[in-house]
Amino acid sequence: MVTLKLERAPLAASVEVSNGQIHVALDDGRMLSVPLDWYPRLAHATETEQKHWLVFGSGYAIEWPDVDEHISVEGLLAGRRSGECEASFKRWLQARKESAT
């Protein structure tokens, strides 16, 4: 088994959500893009909510507080999709609909 040892953890410098993708600029100059539909809460967020992101700590994770989504840079690099179960997402979606009315 091969184990990857990083010299240092990559950190998020900036984020953009556009064209069905989440684009994360890393502090080492790399750009990472993943499909928006990997994270259903973000996919259902308004453009304003998608633009309202915060970097945790020194950049190890990104948070979208308006939709309660948190994604680690390590998870993005590993190709991890949202781990939220379907039942939880459906409850969240229903709560959003009810609060909008």
Phi, psi and omega in degrees: 000134179265134177244128180271126177245117180277144176294325175200155181287131175291146183236146178285134177254321177204163185222145173216138174247118179199153176051040177072019181227153168255121181251122180241120174274125179269156184291349178263007177100349179283154174241130181244133177231135177227154179297135178299327183289354171292340183233087188305325179297318178291324178296329180266359181284155174286166178301320179297316179295321179295328180280345182267085180239156178229147176265130176278143175052227180269006178123014182286343180208164180236140179235139169247093188296331182292338180239008178055049178246134180227128182227127178275148176297320178302317178297320177298314180296328180278352180079026180279127174276176176304139179264006182290134179286158183299321181297317179296316180297318180297320177298316180298315181297318179296318179298322177297316180297317181293323180285340179281343183264000000 
